[in-house]
Amino acid sequence: MPQLWWEGRVVSSSRPKVRAALGLSAGDRLNLAGGRLVLQRPQDAVRELRRLGNAVPRTRSLVDELLAERRVAAAAE
């Protein structure tokens, strides 16, 4: 079971196995997401976001949709 040590270090007795399984190296930065520690390197998160973005059809504009939603919200205020 991992433990939180001083200076915010997370220490696990199985850390070499965990690091190897996740492809992590000493010094890799990890992400906090919604109050949870997510063992995911930033470059892997970027890869995942790009994959999600590629699923959006090129004919769809997420920016235009967001602006339209903001205009509706502003008009309702």
C-alpha positions in Angstrom: 0.0 0.0 0.0 1.5 3.4 -1.0 2.2 5.9 1.8 2.5 9.7 1.6 5.8 10.8 3.1 7.2 14.2 4.0 7.6 16.7 1.1 4.7 15.0 -0.6 6.6 11.9 -1.7 4.5 8.8 -2.4 6.4 5.7 -1.4 5.3 2.1 -2.2 7.0 -1.1 -1.4 6.2 -2.3 -4.9 7.3 0.9 -6.6 9.8 -0.8 -9.0 7.1 -3.1 -10.2 4.6 -0.2 -10.4 7.0 2.1 -12.2 7.9 -0.7 -14.7 4.3 -1.6 -15.4 3.4 2.1 -16.0 6.6 3.0 -17.9 7.4 5.6 -15.2 10.9 6.9 -14.5 12.3 8.6 -11.4 11.5 12.3 -11.8 8.4 11.9 -14.0 5.6 14.3 -13.0 2.2 12.9 -12.1 -1.2 14.5 -12.3 -3.9 15.2 -9.7 -7.4 14.8 -11.1 -10.5 15.5 -9.1 -8.8 15.0 -5.7 -7.3 11.7 -6.9 -3.7 10.8 -7.6 -3.6 9.6 -11.2 -0.5 7.7 -12.1 -0.3 9.1 -15.6 2.6 11.0 -17.2 1.7 14.3 -18.7 2.8 13.1 -22.2 0.4 10.2 -21.9 -2.4 12.6 -20.9 -1.7 14.7 -23.9 -1.7 11.6 -26.1 -5.1 10.7 -24.7 -6.5 14.2 -25.2 -5.3 14.1 -28.8 -7.0 10.8 -29.4 -10.3 12.2 -28.0 -9.9 15.3 -30.2 -9.4 13.1 -33.3 -12.8 11.5 -32.6 -14.5 14.9 -33.2 -15.5 15.3 -36.9 -13.6 18.1 -38.6 -17.0 19.7 -39.6 -17.9 20.2 -35.9 -16.6 23.3 -34.2 -16.3 22.9 -30.4 -15.3 26.5 -30.1 -18.4 27.7 -31.8 -20.5 25.4 -29.6 -18.8 26.7 -26.5 -19.4 30.3 -27.6 -23.0 29.7 -28.3 -23.5 28.1 -24.8 -21.8 31.1 -23.2 -24.0 33.5 -25.1 -27.1 31.7 -24.0 -25.9 31.6 -20.3 -25.0 35.3 -20.5 -28.4 36.2 -21.9 -30.1 34.3 -19.1 -28.4 36.3 -16.4 
